[in-house]
Amino acid sequence: MFKLRGHHLFCLLGYQGMGYSRDYVENMTQLHQTLRDQPETWIQLIEGPDQLCAKYPNSGEYHCHDQHITARDHVILEKLGLIIGQMIKWKDIEASIRNNVVPSDIQTVCETCSWRSYGVCEEGIQNILEGKGLRKVQ
């Protein structure tokens, strides 16, 4: 089981092996690959820093406690019809994405995210909508 905050559900969709540091990338890749290969994996939705935040590099501002990030978590969970504390399988999160999200939602929900300009999150959502699941990370 993994513990994840709301906005990381969207981050996983666009993930392509890039990140803040080598440790962060290794952690994210392992989590991403597990969910891709084992969509029955349980996720507990939590508030605040999660297992991905744990590997955020200790250089500069630690944005994992930022109120804007927390607000994004709540917006994404609300959009998906999910709540903090909920236990849910990754495949059911994907189903919620298929039922409640379109690629253009990234432009507003993740408006201030530094990764948004890459366009990979919209592609990740489209993959879920087409039933392809998470993309393979090289």
Solvent accessible surface area in square Angstrom, and as a share of the most:
residue,aa,sasa,rsa
1,M,120,0.53
2,F,26,0.11
3,K,88,0.37
4,L,0,0.00
5,R,0,0.00
6,G,0,0.00
7,H,13,0.06
8,H,9,0.04
9,L,0,0.00
10,F,3,0.01
11,C,35,0.21
12,L,0,0.00
13,L,2,0.01
14,G,3,0.03
15,Y,11,0.04
16,Q,73,0.32
17,G,26,0.25
18,M,80,0.36
19,G,28,0.27
20,Y,81,0.31
21,S,36,0.23
22,R,183,0.67
23,D,74,0.38
24,Y,13,0.05
25,V,36,0.21
26,E,92,0.41
27,N,34,0.17
28,M,6,0.03
29,T,42,0.24
30,Q,100,0.45
31,L,3,0.02
32,H,0,0.00
33,Q,53,0.24
34,T,27,0.16
35,L,1,0.01
36,R,87,0.32
37,D,81,0.42
38,Q,106,0.47
39,P,53,0.33
40,E,88,0.40
41,T,19,0.11
42,W,116,0.41
43,I,0,0.00
44,Q,45,0.20
45,L,0,0.00
46,I,33,0.17
47,E,99,0.45
48,G,12,0.12
49,P,48,0.30
50,D,12,0.06
51,Q,72,0.32
52,L,0,0.00
53,C,3,0.02
54,A,78,0.60
55,K,94,0.40
56,Y,36,0.14
57,P,34,0.21
58,N,155,0.80
59,S,81,0.52
60,G,77,0.74
61,E,130,0.58
62,Y,87,0.33
63,H,46,0.20
64,C,4,0.02
65,H,130,0.58
66,D,42,0.22
67,Q,138,0.61
68,H,123,0.55
69,I,19,0.10
70,T,35,0.21
71,A,53,0.41
72,R,24,0.09
73,D,3,0.02
74,H,78,0.35
75,V,75,0.43
76,I,0,0.00
77,L,5,0.03
78,E,142,0.64
79,K,68,0.29
80,L,5,0.02
81,G,64,0.61
82,L,14,0.07
83,I,122,0.62
84,I,63,0.32
85,G,41,0.39
86,Q,54,0.24
87,M,90,0.40
88,I,18,0.09
89,K,48,0.20
90,W,0,0.00
91,K,82,0.35
92,D,61,0.31
93,I,0,0.00
94,E,19,0.09
95,A,31,0.24
96,S,14,0.09
97,I,0,0.00
98,R,97,0.35
99,N,122,0.62
100,N,65,0.33
101,V,4,0.02
102,V,79,0.45
103,P,33,0.21
104,S,72,0.47
105,D,23,0.12
106,I,1,0.00
107,Q,80,0.36
108,T,101,0.59
109,V,23,0.13
110,C,11,0.06
111,E,107,0.48
112,T,109,0.63
113,C,30,0.18
114,S,89,0.57
115,W,62,0.22
116,R,70,0.25
117,S,100,0.65
118,Y,120,0.46
119,G,25,0.24
120,V,17,0.10
121,C,17,0.10
122,E,30,0.13
123,E,91,0.41
124,G,2,0.02
125,I,0,0.00
126,Q,73,0.32
127,N,29,0.15
128,I,0,0.00
129,L,55,0.27
130,E,92,0.41
131,G,57,0.55
132,K,135,0.57
133,G,15,0.14
134,L,8,0.04
135,R,40,0.15
136,K,115,0.49
137,V,20,0.11
138,Q,189,0.84
